[in-house]
Amino acid sequence: MKTIKIKRLWNGCASIRDYVINKAIAKNETLLVVVEGFPGCMILEPDDLMQKSFAVLNTSFKSKFGDKKYKLIDFPWKPSKTPEGLQERLKI
């Protein structure tokens, strides 16, 4: 399980870079999304990532470091019901 930390939500959605999503799909990896200042976390299974039930922004962004270009993929923020202490055990 890979942890993705984001600073804020945009219109109620967690925005994740497309190359992170593509890498997780290729590795069949689960993503744990944490938003600073929000309780809970959102777990995205590989099946969730491949369903294409999310919004992809058409705008390409350029990374501050290097020449990497990426698009943002928005997932509606739906905190998962997780056992208490999960975040502490995962050292988030």
N, C-alpha and C positions, 0 to 999 in steps of 0.2 A: 504494500500500500504506500503510495507516494503522497506526501502532504503538500498542498498548494496553499500558500498564505496570500491573501489579497487585502488591500487596505480599506476598500469601501465597496458598497453595492452601487450599481447604476440602474435606476428605474426598477429596483427590486430584483436585479439580476447580478449574478457573479460572472464577471468577464474573465475568461481564461484564454491565453494565447493559443493559436491553432496548432503550432508545432508541439506544444505540451500535450494536447489532446491526441494528435496523430501518433506521438511516441507512446502514449499510454495504450492506445488501441493496438499498435504493433506488438507491444510487450504483453498484451492482455492483462493490464495492470489496473487496479482500483485506485481512484483518486479520492483523497480526503481534503475537502475545501474548507478553510477556516477564514473567517472575516474578522479583522481586528475590531474589537469593541462590540461584537455581536455574540450572544451566547449560542452554544451548540456548534455543530459542524454539519456539512453536507457530504454524503458519501455517493460517489458516482462510480457505478460498476461499469465494466467494459461494454455490457449490453446497452446501458444508458447512453454511453458515448456514441454508439453506432446507430442509434435510432433516428438521428437527425431531427429530433423534436426541439431543437434550439435555434436561436437566431445567430446568423453570421453577418457581421458588419462588412459592407463592401469596401470600406476604407482600409487601405494598407498603412501600417505604421512602420517607422524605421527605428530600430533599436538604438538606444543611446550609446551602446558599446558595440562596435563592429558595424557591418553593413547588412545585418540580418533584417529582413522584412517579415512582418507577420500580420495576421488579422485577428480580431477578437471574436470569441464565441461566447454568447451570453446564455447562461443557464438560470432559470428562475430559482431564486433562493428558497429552498425548502429544507430546513434543518432536519436531519435524520434523528430518529429516536435511538439514542445510543446509551449504553450503560454509563452510570455516573463514574467519573474518574477516567474515562477513555482518553480525554485530552492529556491528562497528567501522565498516563501510562505511555502514550505515544510521544511525550516530551514536546508538545506543541507550544 
